[in-house]
Amino acid sequence: MTDLEKMLKEHNVVRPSNAETPKKIAFIQCVGSRDRQIGNEYCSKVCCGIASKQAIELREQIPDSKVMIFYIDMRMYGYWENEIYWPAQEKYKVNYVKGLVSEVLKKGDKLLIRGEDTTMSRPMEVTMDMVVLSVGMEPSAGTRAVAQLMGIQQNKYGFIESGGAGGLDPVATSREGIFVAGAASGPSDLDDSIAQAGLAAARAVASVRKVMA
């Protein structure tokens, strides 16, 4: 998704293999998320909204393209359902397919997607020019390193444990005076990250003033 976002910003969406403009693009949701086999049972929160936003932009920049989104279930937060999800379907004709993708294979100069259409309870095969993976959020190497360096507790997924001793402070960590914000504590969108950053900064200032008083 990051690579596609860069292409969309540059208004230059091309297939990495041959630099041609793709006419059939598929998104596969929950890659590395909501998967008990690899230990990431959590939802990454922003992937459904970002995929829908990018699908709209693809249809705007490549009007004759066909865009499909393969999903387990769509999870839209806040106003995203009315602002992104329904317009993507109704205005931009993005095709949402509820299903599980089992494999993506190279077929000539195309990509063959195999899986199951769970709505229709039948196998599916579609050939696409480009496949975009909505990869789930994981704690960065920097997040893990800082947590270990500072002696801050991490949760079972490797994110910094937030909530403090009482579990009610969203920016408090296991160490007094150290605060966390954004995706360091778990999957977050920009609005959440900005709000948490403001709260963390305020709490840090209050801590400094308390020490200096």
Salt bridges, closest charged atoms under 4 A:
GLU5 OE1 - LYS53 NZ 3.15
GLU57 OE1 - LYS53 NZ 3.14
ASP64 OD2 - LYS23 NZ 3.15
ASP73 OD2 - ARG34 NH2 2.94
ASP73 OD1 - ARG75 NE 3.12
GLU103 OE2 - ARG114 NH1 3.28
GLU125 OE2 - ARG114 NE 2.88
ASP129 OD1 - LYS110 NZ 2.52
ASP169 OD2 - ARG203 NH1 1.96
ASP192 OD2 - LYS45 NZ 2.29
